[in-house]
Amino acid sequence: MPSRRRVLASLGLLATGGCLGHDSDADPAATDSQTDWPLPDCDAGGTSYVPDSVGPRSDASERWRRTVPQPTGRPVVAGDRVYLPTLGGLRTFALDGSPGWTLAPAEDRSTTWMTGPAVHDGTAYVGTDDDRSLLALSTADGSEQWRTAVGDVSVAPVPDHDWESVFVGTRDGTVARIDAADGTVRWTASVFGAVTSLATSRDIAYVGTEAGEVYALFDAKGLWRRKLPGSVVDVALGNGGPVYATTFGGGTFELADGLHAGRTRWHVESGPAKDSLVLTDDTVYGADGGGLVAMSRHGEGRQWSVDGSFAAGMAGAGDTLYVGGENGVSAYRMGGGIGLGDVRFDARRWHLDVGGSVVRGLAVADDALFVPVSGTSASEAAFVALS
């Protein structure tokens, strides 16, 4: 809780026209409303951020709502199609909400979940925890192009830099590199613990595990390995090599790559994330049941925070951060509004009740925000597009 003196000091800055910590609506906003969100965490680096995408900025309303089985993963938007993994299989929709094809669970009812797909050039790569394991599907009609058995896939596939191969991780601690054209296994490597997060830079896979390990793998060999204090929730990559890892109960770390690989550059204890970080050129954002935290990428620690209970992976677009929780969706200014430290004014742009708890994560594309909503005893699960 900020002190009375600190609050009064911040109010004094506002009264005298001070602009410390201020990001006004006059700041440049993104302009490309057609940008895709082709992987669950947006890109191979897992940034969950699109600099040139516009989502609902000043307010939001429902564009469409569809009843779905309970969502089990984050939405993906690519081309003219939206993808959502659910307990009833992978569901697809047109951008206007019209239903498309479905990848159904296995007939023997062994499927408990599917990943969100990685989508590129007419193919959707999907992981499952049944005997189908890893599938390549036509985005046009869902027809199967190939399948490869690598085990129970635990994280969504992530491509290399030119989409010639995809990387996957499994619950038994296997990381595999698979040829994108025909499903041939190029190599496999074993890590300690179930794979919980995966990001790539060129031909290097950065892997987080349930056992609290972070690995850098190249050609099935470990370049470096680091033990962190808690299960790794998410791994994201910054330009120039830093690796960002957030943990359950252990905070968020910036780890060096290259010459000092794996060493801690900085650590913020109160900077965890539920499902995913959002990473921009200057800032790392994390949110969970304790609130939303912005952390400087330049070693300056925590920049600002706001209270709240957030239950789903965040998404960033332009100058706006989208966060889901038990009470709906909120949009925040990425600069935190006006204020000093944790004393913030006008940080939130808008809030919208979506009729249930937001789960798994958000996606931004086509001038819209795509929101999976959990079912309750009084209402069915839903998939909602806001604009």
Protein Blocks (a to p, Z undefined) as FASTA:
>chain_A
ZZfklmmmmmmmmmnopaghiacfkbccdfblkbccfbfnlpanonopafkbccdfkbcc
dfbdcdddddfbdcddehjbccdddfebpadddfkopacddddddfklpafbdcddddee
hiacdddfbfnlpacddfklopafbdcdebjcfbdcdddfkopaccdddfkopacdddfk
nopafbdcddedjdfbdcdehjaccdddfkopacddeehiafbdcddedddfbdcddehh
iacdddehiapadddehjlgoiafbdcfklccehiacddfkbccdddfkbccdddfkhna
pfbdcedddfbdcddehjaccdddfkbccdddfklpaaehjbcghkbfbdcdehiacehi
acdeehiacddddddfkbccdddddZZ
